[in-house]
Amino acid sequence: MVSAVVEAASVAAGQVADGKEKMVDMKYPKWIYNFLSEQEIDSVAQTVKKAESKASGEIVPVIVRRSSSIGHLPILLTSLFLILFFLINGFNFIDHEFKIYFSNIFAVIGSYIALAVLTGLFYLVSLKFTCLKWVQRLLLSDQEMSVQVGERALLEFYLNHVTKTEFKTGILIFISLMERQTIVLGDEAISKKIPKEAWQEIVSIIIRSVKENKTAEGLKSAINKCGEILSQHFPSEAKNPDELDNHLVIKD
């Protein structure tokens, strides 16, 4: 009986251990490892902490997989495939094929069936293609992406409590990977002293680093730049509490 209890406890402990391993494996979304390693993610957090120590402000870096809605893209691509098909083959293609095998009575019905099958095949192909980032960027207009990235950045600004600092000196560094766009937002006190143009260098650094597959390097450079700007206008005081978490926020 005792041995059975010990064995059961051992199995339970093993299951807990396996569960912990799985939790460690799922610490971050899989897609982020195409851009950052766990060591680089941790180093970003350390960079935030160091940059904030020199100023009375908080820096919140946020990186998302994408901001734009892509649910409609398979339908859009399917429509483009159908248009291209009929431009190449002509609208009489399906009708002609069925007239070879069926009488004229069934030709129209057969044409509709063939069109439905063809549309289904194009839709399945479109589902695969629209999973690719370059296809998503190709099918979305620059204006559409910019608007949705801006809306997502503003949402993350509030969700991550950047507005909750005592002196209104929070900064959001927002990166949307699929669109390859970056936005830097400052809270009230920062906006009054620092013009929007001052963030352009930071935006350029990040965009260039993402394209060159040096995301961590660019993000840390951007954080350091933000720290320098904060220290110039809002230098660190004797009382300088860490009001927000020093970590890289990663979301889909």
Stockholm file with secondary structure:
# STOCKHOLM 1.0

chainA/1-252         MVSAVVEAASVAAGQVADGKEKMVDMKYPKWIYNFLSEQEIDSVAQTVKKAESKASGEIVPVIVRRSSSIGHLPILLTSLFLILFFLINGFNFIDHEFKIYFSNIFAVIGSYIALAVLTGLFYLVSLKFTCLKWVQRLLLSDQEMSVQVGERALLEFYLNHVTKTEFKTGILIFISLMERQTIVLGDEAISKKIPKEAWQEIVSIIIRSVKENKTAEGLKSAINKCGEILSQHFPSEAKNPDELDNHLVIKD
#=GR chainA/1-252 SS CHHHHHHHHHHHHHHHHHHHHHHHHTSSCGGGGGTCCHHHHHHHHHHHHHHHTTBSCEEEEEEESCCSCCTTHHHHHHHHHHHHHHHHHCTTHHHHHHHHHSCHHHHHHHHHHHHHHHHHHHHHHHHHHTTSHHHHHHHSCHHHHHHHHHHHHHHHHHHTTGGGSTTSCEEEEEEETTTTEEEEEECHHHHHHSCGGGGHHHHHHHHHHHHTTCHHHHHHHHHHHHHHHHHHHSBCCSCCCCCSCCSCEEEC
#=GC SS_cons         CHHHHHHHHHHHHHHHHHHHHHHHHTSSCGGGGGTCCHHHHHHHHHHHHHHHTTBSCEEEEEEESCCSCCTTHHHHHHHHHHHHHHHHHCTTHHHHHHHHHSCHHHHHHHHHHHHHHHHHHHHHHHHHHTTSHHHHHHHSCHHHHHHHHHHHHHHHHHHTTGGGSTTSCEEEEEEETTTTEEEEEECHHHHHHSCGGGGHHHHHHHHHHHHTTCHHHHHHHHHHHHHHHHHHHSBCCSCCCCCSCCSCEEEC
//
